[in-house]
Amino acid sequence: MNQHATQHQNIGFISRRQCYIIACLADGYTPEQIGGQIGLSESAVQQSLERMMRKQGVQHSFELISWAYQNGFLR
């Protein structure tokens, strides 16, 4: 698992896979690279990120990463 991801498994707001996607993004991976790691297309990763950003009411991926740290999904 990514170095920033905690042991949360689908706690309330995001799934383990979503947590992994955010953690990889925080580490500087692109959606294409993330998709290659987990067997999804770049567009599927991008759609997942967009859904998570909409759900959390943020407009930018760095805000989503910040939200994940603040709420204990990343450390």
VEXGU-431623 format. One record per residue: residue number from 1; x, y, z of N, C-alpha, C, O in turn; residue in one letter. Coordinates in Angstrom, 3 decimals. Example, Ala and Ser with C-alpha at 12.3 -4.5 7.8 and 13.67 -1.06 7.14 Angstrom:
# residues 2
<1 <13.190 -5.690 7.800> <12.300 -4.500 7.800> <13.200 -3.300 7.800> <14.236 -3.319 8.465> 'a'>
<2 <12.850 -2.250 7.080> <13.670 -1.060 7.140> <12.900 0.030 7.870> <13.409 1.138 8.039> 's'>
***
This chain:
# residues 75
<1 <0.847 -1.185 0.000> <0.000 0.000 0.000> <0.880 1.232 0.000> <2.017 1.190 0.471> 'm'>
<2 <0.369 2.310 -0.517> <1.090 3.562 -0.610> <1.562 4.013 0.757> <0.893 3.766 1.761> 'n'>
<3 <2.721 4.678 0.806> <3.320 5.072 2.069> <2.469 6.031 2.882> <2.610 6.079 4.104> 'q'>
<4 <1.589 6.797 2.247> <0.769 7.773 2.962> <-0.586 7.217 3.412> <-1.241 7.811 4.270> 'h'>
<5 <-0.995 6.127 2.864> <-2.322 5.592 3.172> <-2.330 4.976 4.568> <-1.387 4.295 4.970> 'a'>
<6 <-3.387 5.226 5.278> <-3.547 4.634 6.599> <-4.273 3.312 6.473> <-4.526 2.857 5.358> 't'>
<7 <-4.610 2.692 7.572> <-5.263 1.394 7.559> <-6.776 1.475 7.391> <-7.458 0.455 7.496> 'q'>
<8 <-7.318 2.672 7.132> <-8.764 2.805 6.962> <-9.254 1.922 5.819> <-8.626 1.854 4.763> 'h'>
<9 <-10.358 1.259 6.035> <-10.961 0.457 4.980> <-12.428 0.845 4.866> <-13.289 0.327 5.577> 'q'>
<10 <-12.686 1.780 3.943> <-14.045 2.237 3.671> <-14.712 2.829 4.908> <-15.826 2.446 5.265> 'n'>
<11 <-14.032 3.755 5.552> <-14.589 4.430 6.722> <-15.391 5.631 6.256> <-14.820 6.661 5.898> 'i'>
<12 <-16.682 5.508 6.260> <-17.575 6.607 5.972> <-17.481 7.211 4.594> <-18.303 6.900 3.731> 'g'>
<13 <-16.520 8.052 4.365> <-16.526 8.887 3.175> <-15.862 8.282 1.948> <-16.352 8.484 0.836> 'f'>
<14 <-14.772 7.552 2.105> <-14.060 7.049 0.933> <-13.662 5.590 1.118> <-13.423 5.126 2.233> 'i'>
<15 <-13.600 4.891 0.008> <-13.216 3.482 0.041> <-11.697 3.350 0.121> <-10.966 4.332 -0.011> 's'>
<16 <-11.251 2.152 0.332> <-9.816 1.877 0.374> <-9.162 2.226 -0.972> <-8.073 2.799 -1.000> 'r'>
<17 <-9.812 1.887 -2.065> <-9.283 2.214 -3.392> <-9.218 3.727 -3.594> <-8.229 4.241 -4.115> 'r'>
<18 <-10.258 4.433 -3.188> <-10.245 5.888 -3.307> <-9.124 6.495 -2.467> <-8.457 7.436 -2.897> 'q'>
<19 <-8.924 5.957 -1.277> <-7.837 6.412 -0.411> <-6.498 6.191 -1.107> <-5.624 7.058 -1.063> 'c'>
<20 <-6.336 5.061 -1.733> <-5.102 4.743 -2.447> <-4.883 5.720 -3.602> <-3.764 6.184 -3.820> 'y'>
<21 <-5.940 6.030 -4.332> <-5.840 6.971 -5.446> <-5.385 8.333 -4.940> <-4.495 8.945 -5.531> 'i'>
<22 <-5.979 8.811 -3.862> <-5.590 10.109 -3.310> <-4.137 10.069 -2.824> <-3.377 11.011 -3.049> 'i'>
<23 <-3.762 8.985 -2.164> <-2.392 8.851 -1.660> <-1.383 8.875 -2.806> <-0.338 9.517 -2.703> 'a'>
<24 <-1.693 8.182 -3.889> <-0.796 8.189 -5.051> <-0.710 9.582 -5.654> <0.367 10.027 -6.052> 'c'>
<25 <-1.833 10.263 -5.720> <-1.850 11.622 -6.232> <-0.976 12.516 -5.354> <-0.231 13.354 -5.863> 'l'>
<26 <-1.069 12.338 -4.034> <-0.243 13.110 -3.098> <1.241 12.834 -3.313> <2.076 13.705 -3.071> 'a'>
<27 <1.569 11.641 -3.759> <2.961 11.273 -4.033> <3.438 11.741 -5.402> <4.596 11.529 -5.762> 'd'>
<28 <2.550 12.376 -6.171> <2.944 12.940 -7.450> <2.661 12.083 -8.667> <3.082 12.422 -9.773> 'g'>
<29 <1.952 10.973 -8.480> <1.613 10.128 -9.623> <0.491 10.766 -10.435> <-0.366 11.460 -9.889> 'y'>
<30 <0.506 10.525 -11.728> <-0.555 11.006 -12.609> <-1.703 9.994 -12.604> <-1.509 8.842 -12.216> 't'>
<31 <-2.897 10.416 -13.033> <-3.991 9.455 -13.146> <-3.630 8.259 -14.032> <-4.058 7.139 -13.757> 'p'>
<32 <-2.857 8.483 -15.079> <-2.442 7.385 -15.948> <-1.557 6.389 -15.183> <-1.741 5.177 -15.304> 'e'>
<33 <-0.613 6.891 -14.410> <0.265 6.018 -13.629> <-0.518 5.275 -12.547> <-0.289 4.089 -12.311> 'q'>
<34 <-1.438 5.977 -11.895> <-2.254 5.354 -10.848> <-3.089 4.227 -11.456> <-3.151 3.125 -10.911> 'i'>
<35 <-3.723 4.515 -12.582> <-4.531 3.508 -13.256> <-3.723 2.272 -13.602> <-4.207 1.149 -13.464> 'g'>
<36 <-2.492 2.475 -14.052> <-1.630 1.345 -14.381> <-1.317 0.479 -13.180> <-1.147 -0.734 -13.306> 'g'>
<37 <-1.240 1.105 -12.006> <-0.946 0.364 -10.778> <-2.127 -0.466 -10.296> <-1.948 -1.539 -9.719> 'q'>
<38 <-3.336 0.037 -10.536> <-4.513 -0.650 -9.980> <-5.425 -1.249 -11.038> <-6.512 -1.731 -10.717> 'i'>
<39 <-5.000 -1.225 -12.287> <-5.766 -1.875 -13.341> <-6.991 -1.113 -13.812> <-7.986 -1.718 -14.210> 'g'>
<40 <-6.926 0.216 -13.768> <-8.005 1.053 -14.279> <-7.469 1.934 -15.390> <-6.263 2.163 -15.485> 'l'>
<41 <-8.361 2.423 -16.224> <-7.944 3.373 -17.252> <-7.692 4.731 -16.613> <-8.165 5.019 -15.514> 's'>
<42 <-6.939 5.553 -17.326> <-6.689 6.919 -16.860> <-8.011 7.655 -16.649> <-8.176 8.364 -15.656> 'e'>
<43 <-8.950 7.489 -17.576> <-10.232 8.191 -17.466> <-11.035 7.707 -16.261> <-11.728 8.504 -15.629> 's'>
<44 <-10.955 6.420 -15.932> <-11.667 5.911 -14.754> <-11.094 6.521 -13.472> <-11.842 6.867 -12.558> 'a'>
<45 <-9.781 6.650 -13.409> <-9.147 7.284 -12.240> <-9.564 8.745 -12.169> <-9.913 9.245 -11.100> 'v'>
<46 <-9.527 9.432 -13.311> <-9.911 10.843 -13.342> <-11.371 11.021 -12.926> <-11.693 11.954 -12.190> 'q'>
<47 <-12.249 10.144 -13.386> <-13.660 10.222 -13.007> <-13.830 9.996 -11.512> <-14.637 10.668 -10.870> 'q'>
<48 <-13.075 9.056 -10.954> <-13.138 8.798 -9.517> <-12.702 10.033 -8.736> <-13.339 10.407 -7.751> 's'>
<49 <-11.620 10.662 -9.175> <-11.139 11.881 -8.514> <-12.182 12.992 -8.601> <-12.432 13.688 -7.617> 'l'>
<50 <-12.785 13.159 -9.766> <-13.801 14.193 -9.941> <-15.009 13.955 -9.042> <-15.549 14.897 -8.463> 'e'>
<51 <-15.436 12.691 -8.923> <-16.564 12.365 -8.035> <-16.214 12.675 -6.580> <-17.025 13.234 -5.842> 'r'>
<52 <-14.989 12.304 -6.176> <-14.573 12.572 -4.789> <-14.493 14.070 -4.531> <-14.899 14.533 -3.465> 'm'>
<53 <-13.979 14.832 -5.482> <-13.883 16.282 -5.304> <-15.264 16.907 -5.206> <-15.501 17.773 -4.364> 'm'>
<54 <-16.177 16.467 -6.068> <-17.559 16.964 -6.014> <-18.193 16.639 -4.672> <-18.830 17.491 -4.054> 'r'>
<55 <-18.014 15.402 -4.226> <-18.611 14.943 -2.970> <-18.102 15.759 -1.774> <-18.853 16.036 -0.839> 'k'>
<56 <-16.819 16.138 -1.817> <-16.239 16.896 -0.712> <-16.347 18.403 -0.909> <-15.944 19.175 -0.039> 'q'>
<57 <-16.887 18.821 -2.042> <-17.093 20.246 -2.295> <-15.811 21.008 -2.566> <-15.700 22.181 -2.210> 'g'>
<58 <-14.842 20.356 -3.191> <-13.587 21.020 -3.528> <-13.424 21.072 -5.047> <-14.043 20.297 -5.776> 'v'>
<59 <-12.586 21.992 -5.510> <-12.432 22.184 -6.945> <-11.111 21.672 -7.487> <-10.982 21.450 -8.691> 'q'>
<60 <-10.132 21.482 -6.624> <-8.802 21.106 -7.066> <-8.312 19.859 -6.328> <-8.689 19.607 -5.184> 'h'>
<61 <-7.476 19.099 -7.001> <-6.975 17.864 -6.389> <-6.174 18.133 -5.124> <-6.215 17.327 -4.195> 's'>
<62 <-5.438 19.255 -5.061> <-4.675 19.541 -3.845> <-5.601 19.770 -2.659> <-5.215 19.504 -1.520> 'f'>
<63 <-6.816 20.259 -2.902> <-7.785 20.427 -1.818> <-8.292 19.062 -1.337> <-8.530 18.865 -0.146> 'e'>
<64 <-8.451 18.138 -2.261> <-8.876 16.786 -1.910> <-7.795 16.103 -1.069> <-8.101 15.426 -0.088> 'l'>
<65 <-6.538 16.283 -1.456> <-5.421 15.718 -0.686> <-5.407 16.324 0.716> <-5.248 15.603 1.701> 'i'>
<66 <-5.568 17.626 0.809> <-5.604 18.304 2.110> <-6.750 17.777 2.965> <-6.572 17.516 4.155> 's'>
<67 <-7.929 17.621 2.359> <-9.091 17.071 3.081> <-8.767 15.682 3.635> <-9.093 15.371 4.781> 'w'>
<68 <-8.123 14.851 2.813> <-7.801 13.481 3.236> <-6.838 13.479 4.414> <-6.991 12.673 5.331> 'a'>
<69 <-5.853 14.365 4.404> <-4.933 14.476 5.552> <-5.672 14.967 6.792> <-5.505 14.407 7.876> 'y'>
<70 <-6.471 15.988 6.643> <-7.188 16.577 7.773> <-8.162 15.605 8.425> <-8.440 15.703 9.620> 'q'>
<71 <-8.677 14.669 7.639> <-9.664 13.729 8.164> <-9.082 12.358 8.466> <-9.824 11.406 8.707> 'n'>
<72 <-7.773 12.253 8.454> <-7.108 11.016 8.890> <-7.043 9.901 7.879> <-6.678 8.778 8.228> 'g'>
<73 <-7.388 10.177 6.626> <-7.301 9.126 5.611> <-5.879 8.969 5.099> <-5.504 7.901 4.615> 'f'>
<74 <-5.095 10.016 5.202> <-3.674 9.990 4.852> <-2.880 10.503 6.044> <-3.372 11.272 6.869> 'l'>
<75 <-1.632 10.046 6.100> <-0.771 10.562 7.170> <0.628 10.775 6.663> <1.500 11.205 7.418> 'r'>
***
